[in-house]
Amino acid sequence: MGKASKQERPKQYNTFLKYSGLGVQMTLTIAAFGVLGYWLDTWLALRFPVFLMLFVMLSLIGNIYILYRNLEK
């Protein structure tokens, strides 16, 4: 009985670390693409933030795809 509980703990920790890592990855990717889009919009002196919106949407789509592939496993 003691062995089963010890084997379950590493699996729980690994699952927690995997999904918290995905959350951090998603946040940093969206933030990086947002900053890049904002910089490009200001460099080109655009009134409407086209690249900001485009890059954030592309990063969201990419992150959702990566999340889907990881949940499929």
Backbone torsions as a table, in degrees:
resi	resn	phi	psi	omega
1	MET	NA	-36.6	179.7
2	GLY	-68.4	-32.8	-179.1
3	LYS	-69.1	-36.6	-178.9
4	ALA	-65.0	-40.6	-179.1
5	SER	-70.5	-33.2	177.9
6	LYS	-70.3	-31.6	179.3
7	GLN	-76.2	-29.2	-179.6
8	GLU	-73.2	-33.1	-177.3
9	ARG	-61.1	-49.7	178.8
10	PRO	-60.4	-36.0	179.1
11	LYS	-65.5	-40.5	178.3
12	GLN	-65.2	-43.1	179.3
13	TYR	-65.2	-41.1	179.0
14	ASN	-62.9	-41.8	178.3
15	THR	-64.7	-43.9	178.9
16	PHE	-61.8	-46.3	-179.6
17	LEU	-65.6	-36.6	179.6
18	LYS	-62.8	-49.2	-175.9
19	TYR	-77.5	-30.3	174.7
20	SER	-70.9	-34.2	174.7
21	GLY	-63.9	-38.3	176.4
22	LEU	-64.6	-38.1	178.2
23	GLY	-65.0	-42.7	177.9
24	VAL	-65.4	-41.8	178.6
25	GLN	-61.1	-44.0	179.7
26	MET	-63.1	-44.7	-178.4
27	THR	-63.1	-47.0	-178.5
28	LEU	-67.2	-36.9	179.5
29	THR	-66.5	-45.9	179.5
30	ILE	-63.8	-41.8	179.1
31	ALA	-64.4	-43.7	-179.1
32	ALA	-64.2	-43.8	178.7
33	PHE	-67.3	-34.9	176.8
34	GLY	-65.1	-43.6	178.2
35	VAL	-64.7	-42.5	178.4
36	LEU	-61.8	-44.6	178.4
37	GLY	-64.6	-41.1	177.9
38	TYR	-63.1	-43.9	179.1
39	TRP	-61.9	-43.0	-179.7
40	LEU	-65.8	-40.0	177.6
41	ASP	-64.0	-41.4	179.6
42	THR	-72.7	-35.4	178.6
43	TRP	-65.0	-38.1	178.2
44	LEU	-86.1	-3.0	179.2
45	ALA	56.4	46.5	178.1
46	LEU	-84.6	141.0	178.3
47	ARG	-77.0	-35.8	-179.9
48	PHE	-103.1	132.3	-175.1
49	PRO	-77.0	71.0	-176.7
50	VAL	-64.9	-51.1	-175.8
51	PHE	-70.1	-33.8	176.0
52	LEU	-59.7	-50.7	-179.2
53	MET	-66.5	-40.9	-179.1
54	LEU	-64.0	-47.8	-178.0
55	PHE	-67.2	-38.0	178.2
56	VAL	-66.2	-42.4	178.6
57	MET	-65.3	-41.3	178.0
58	LEU	-64.2	-39.6	178.3
59	SER	-68.4	-35.9	176.0
60	LEU	-63.7	-45.4	179.2
61	ILE	-62.3	-44.2	178.7
62	GLY	-63.4	-41.5	179.6
63	ASN	-68.0	-37.4	177.1
64	ILE	-65.3	-38.5	177.2
65	TYR	-64.1	-44.8	178.5
66	ILE	-63.3	-41.5	178.0
67	LEU	-62.9	-42.3	178.2
68	TYR	-61.5	-43.7	179.8
69	ARG	-65.0	-37.7	-179.8
70	ASN	-72.8	-34.1	178.6
71	LEU	-74.9	-23.8	-179.9
72	GLU	-68.0	-30.0	-176.4
73	LYS	-70.3	NA	NA
